Each structure stands twice: as C-alpha cells, then as structure tokens.
C-alpha cells in the first residue's frame, strides 16, 4: 500500500494507467474469472461508477471482498479493488476500506456486465434488513462530504 489520499482522483489515475481489467470471483488465488476486458469503455465506465469518501477512521470489513477487480498495464498487475457488500471498497492504494458514495452506480457497473453476485448480495441484505431490526448491513453512515466528480 502506498501513501495516497482517499479520493476519486488517485483511483482514477490507477484506472487511467490500466489497459485491462479482470474481475475475479474473489481475491483468492485461482478464483474463477467472471469478466475480462481491455476496452476503454469498461475501464472508463468503472471509473465513472466509483465515487468514494475518505473514511472517518480506520474501517476494515472482515470479509475478503468479492468480486475482486484487478488492473493491468501490459503484463504488470498494477492494482486491485475488492467490493465489500456494495458499500465499501478496499484498494491497494489505501490502508482503510473506503465508503462508496453511490452504491447504485457501482452495482450497475456489474449489472451491465452480467456479473450478478454484487447485486444479489445487496438484494439479500435488503431483504434481511426488513426481517430484523438488529440486522442493518445496507445502511452505512455516509459522510455528507462525499465528493462529486468535477
């Protein structure tokens, strides 16, 4: 991990340097490939779909995260993101997980590529939330300072 600010720009720079992405079922070795693209439309679409906020303290979801999106420049692996329940992102650029400002845009990026697991997990969490007042996996406090793209 490097000392990069928690912002959309550092992530956008990583995506801009990428010429290919691979979406894996998980960040584990030998995880199945769900999607692969070297198209700028896919890379730029992901960049547009992700807006993050700087965490107000250290956040670390205890799961591995799924799916995992790995970025390449040529043959070099230059970065990785993992989805954490549609409301947090883990990235090799930062120490802490970062809150996603617009989960719907992020989930739609997966939907548009027929990657169903993030939406399925989100919908299951919403259904569980309706069944229990103590279970609240979807509502995550989001800062009012979520940055908008310029």
C-alpha positions in Angstrom: 0.0 0.0 0.0 1.1 3.5 -0.7 0.6 6.9 0.9 -2.2 8.0 -1.5 -5.1 10.2 -0.5 -8.5 8.6 -0.2 -10.1 10.2 -3.2 -11.5 9.6 -6.6 -8.5 11.0 -8.3 -6.0 8.5 -7.1 -8.3 5.7 -8.1 -9.0 7.4 -11.4 -5.2 7.6 -12.1 -4.9 3.9 -11.4 -7.7 3.1 -13.8 -6.3 5.5 -16.4 -2.9 3.7 -16.3 -4.7 0.4 -16.8 -5.1 -1.2 -20.2 -7.0 -4.2 -19.0 -9.1 -5.4 -16.1 -10.1 -8.8 -14.9 -13.0 -9.4 -12.5 -12.4 -12.5 -10.3 -15.0 -14.2 -8.1 -12.8 -13.4 -5.1 -9.3 -12.1 -4.4 -8.2 -15.7 -3.6 -5.6 -17.5 -5.8 -7.1 -19.4 -8.6 -10.5 -17.7 -8.3 -12.7 -18.1 -11.3 -12.7 -15.2 -13.8 -16.1 -13.6 -14.1 -15.2 -10.9 -16.7 -12.2 -9.6 -18.6 -11.9 -6.5 -20.8 -9.3 -4.3 -22.4 -11.9 -1.9 -23.6 -11.6 1.7 -22.5 -15.4 1.8 -22.2 -15.3 -0.8 -19.5 -12.4 0.9 -17.7 -13.9 4.4 -18.0 -17.3 3.2 -17.1 -15.9 1.7 -13.8 -14.1 5.0 -13.2 -17.3 6.9 -13.6 -19.3 4.5 -11.4 -17.0 4.8 -8.4 -17.1 7.8 -6.0 -15.6 7.3 -2.6 -15.3 9.2 0.6 -12.4 9.3 3.0 -13.2 7.1 5.9 -13.6 8.8 9.3 -11.2 6.5 11.0 -9.9 3.1 10.1 -12.5 0.7 8.6 -11.8 -2.9 7.7 -14.6 -5.3 6.7 -13.7 -8.7 8.0 -14.6 -10.5 4.7 -12.1 -10.9 1.8 -14.4 -9.0 -0.5 -16.0 -10.1 -3.7 -15.7 -9.8 -6.5 -12.1 -8.6 -7.0 -11.2 -6.3 -9.8 -7.6 -6.5 -10.9 -6.0 -3.8 -13.1 -3.1 -4.4 -15.5 -0.8 -2.2 -17.5 0.6 -4.6 -20.1 1.5 -7.7 -18.2 2.1 -5.9 -14.9 -0.5 -6.1 -12.2 -0.9 -2.5 -11.0 -3.9 -2.5 -8.7 -6.8 -4.3 -7.1 -10.2 -3.4 -5.7 -12.5 -5.6 -3.8 -16.2 -5.0 -3.3 -17.4 -5.2 0.3 -21.2 -5.6 0.3 -21.7 -2.7 -2.2 -20.9 0.0 0.3 -17.1 -0.3 0.9 -14.1 -0.6 -1.4 -10.8 -2.0 -0.5 -7.9 -0.9 -2.7 -4.2 -1.5 -2.7 -3.8 2.3 -2.7 -5.1 2.8 0.8 -4.8 1.4 4.3 -8.5 1.5 5.2 -11.6 0.5 3.3 -13.4 3.5 1.8 -17.1 4.2 1.8 -18.8 4.2 -1.6 -20.9 7.4 -2.1 -23.2 5.9 -4.8 -23.6 2.2 -4.3 -26.2 2.0 -7.1 -23.9 3.3 -9.8 -21.2 0.8 -8.6 -23.6 -2.1 -8.6 -25.0 -1.1 -12.0 -21.5 -1.4 -13.5 -21.5 -5.1 -12.5 -25.1 -5.5 -13.7 -24.2 -4.1 -17.1 -21.6 -6.9 -17.5 -23.8 -9.7 -16.3 -21.9 -10.1 -13.0 -24.8 -10.8 -10.7 -23.2 -11.6 -7.3 -22.8 -8.0 -6.1 -26.5 -7.1 -6.8 -27.6 -10.5 -5.4 -25.8 -9.9 -2.1 -27.2 -6.3 -1.9 -30.7 -7.5 -2.5 -30.4 -10.3 0.0 -29.1 -7.8 2.6 -32.1 -5.5 2.0 -34.5 -8.5 2.4 -32.7 -9.5 5.7 -32.9 -5.9 6.9 -36.7 -6.0 6.5 -36.8 -9.1 8.7 -34.8 -7.9 11.6 -34.4 -4.5 13.3 -31.0 -5.5 14.7 -29.6 -6.5 11.3 -28.6 -3.5 9.3 -26.0 -4.5 6.6 -27.1 -2.0 4.0 -27.4 1.3 5.8 -23.9 2.6 6.3 -23.3 6.1 7.6 -22.0 8.1 4.8 -20.4 11.4 5.1 -22.1 14.5 3.8 -18.7 15.3 2.3 -18.8 12.7 -0.4 -17.0 14.3 -3.2 -18.6 14.9 -6.6 -16.7 14.5 -9.7 -15.6 17.7 -11.3 
